[in-house]
Amino acid sequence: MIVVLAIDALEYDLVEAFGCDNLKQKFYGKTDISEFSEPRTMVLWNSFMMGENREKEVLAFGDREMWNIKLDIEDTFFARFENPKILDLPGFNYDKEQHELERRMLKEFFAAESDEEKAEIRKDYNNHAFEHHRRIKKEFADALAGDYDFVLGYFSAADVIGHLNFGNRALMRMIYRDMDEIVAGIDDTLIVLSDHGMERIGIFGDHSDHGFWSTGFKDLGNPRITDFAGIIMEISEV
Ligand SMILES: [Zn+2]
């Protein structure tokens, strides 16, 4: 089984700062996403799945409609596995209602006028994100125990929580430690991959201009996110 742990907004600098040795595996580094005009989640995961830069095609859908993109498995490298299991990946099979709820709450947060109101919305927002995180964690553990030749689990908490709380170091450390523990339980060939990282804007977080990768089998240098389809197919044929 080949496993991809896809972590939205996992930031290289925080993996280092929090000493997440499991996430780092044997080889780790930054991905090069400089070919993209901006680090957009939907553009990056689409490009990952198809093994080519899909920025133009995804942006053509417009800011709203792009979140409805649902690639056919035949258009992705997942189709080259016999029995793949993909969990909650944007642009493929993610939980759109969860995503829309998060966006709505973010808007409410910024529209709220009092500090009390903001604190209340932040609390709700974080709770929803953690609840979703626990659900995916359980589904991921079940998938790892299943009879698949490829498992990809997508985790959004570092991004979702990070946007409103990146300045809250204790909270971010908790999320990174949790992701680090998830890796500790995986014995299969594993690639950890983020689309982009995150940088601090006051208490908030915004996407940074590099992603994170790690493997236990090869130094990939400074790969592009579009290189991973080929890298994964290569190791699946060994
Ligand atoms: Zn984001």
Boltz pocket constraint, residues with backbone or C-beta under 6 A from the ligand:
constraints:
  - pocket:
      binder: B
      contacts: [[A, 9], [A, 41], [A, 159], [A, 160], [A, 163], [A, 207]]
      max_distance: 6.0
